[in-house]
Amino acid sequence: MSSATPTTARAVVRELLRRIGEGDPERIAELYAERSDWKLDWPEAEHGRARSATPWIRRRATRAEAAAHYRELAEHHVPGEAATEIERVLVDGDDAVVLGEIRQTARSTGRAYRARFALHLTVEDGLVTRHHVYEDSLSVSRAFGTGPAGRTA
């Protein structure tokens, strides 16, 4: 890592969020360790049925898989119809929690959705080693036509 690379948890999280906003999967993945603990918290039974519509929602373990996550996420959403509101970033040592709301439109259905989320990150030696997302999976599932009928946004 160069001397210009952020190393504190707060600085790494700030840079990660900036890069996610720019949307370049390879640049985003540079901030992840070669091996990381990656989890998106969806009920397994529910996601089993929705896996083909939401393939980015799965465990990851490597930097290359982190880049693939961001590519798959972009492929399944309508470009230009996305926004993320970061409400709070809480940092305690190497751990950070990002709270907010995403707004996206599913490419396959054209349905817009909003999903509240909490992202738990751990930063060690200037790289993300834990990426756990807790989100409103029902809103996402409905937008992709795989969840119970009802309001989607």
Secondary structure, DSSP 8 states (H G I E B T S, - for coil): --TTS--SHHHHHHHHHHHHHHT-HHHHHTTEEEEEEEEEE--HHHHHHHTTT-TT-S-EEEHHHHHHHHHHHHHTB-TT--EEEEEEEEEETTEEEEEEEEEEEBTTT--EEEEEEEEEEEEETTEEEEEEEEE-HHHHHHHTT-S-SS---
